[in-house]
């Protein structure tokens, strides 16, 4: 599994949105600037997140974005699926040149299916709230650090 740039940017922007928009919506250009992401690219990312009911947009000159659900109800799996489709390792395909076709089935069940099962488990266990909490904890820790 490789997290695409789109998923990484989406995760980064959603953590920012989750931390910063507790009471009011956030303008996309503010999120883009703070995270070093092209506003045009981030608009595409947020369009996909909007279609997946992860964020909602508020129209108008003072518009912006809010999370559609609490951060505790949005998983990393939800986000990656919305932005990249599947995050699973591709299934083993039986090749025409393989003289032992049972080997591909063995690889599928013993390797690929196990990897995909663990990916599902890991990405469904991590919520946007977990990411936000870790970010806030690390930010507070870094702010309290003094260097001599």
C-alpha positions, 0 to 999 in steps of 0.5 A: 500500500502506498498513500498517494499525495492526494490522501496525504494532503487530504489527511493533513488538511482534515487534521488542520480543519478538525483542529481549527474549525471547532465553532466556525467554518474554514476557508480553503485558501487558509488551509491550503496556505498553512499546509503548503498545498496548492488551493486548486489541488486542495479544491479537488481533494475537498470535492471528493471529501464532500461527495463522501460526506466527510466535509460540508461546504458553506457557500458565499464570500464568507464561505468555507468548510466544516466536518460533516461528522464528528472527527471521532466518527471519521476513520483514516479508511474513510478518507483514503477510500474517498480520495484514492478508492481502494487502499488494498494490495492488488489481488494475485492474478494467475499468470498464463505462464505459471505451471503451478496455478495453486501457488497464486491461490496460496499467495492470495490467501496467505499473503495478500488477504492477510495484508489487506485484512490488517490494513482494514483493521489499522485504517478503520481503527485510526480516527481523525480525532486520534490524529487531531489529539496526537497533533495537539499533544505534539504541538503543546509539547514542542511549544513547551520545549526550551533550547539552551 
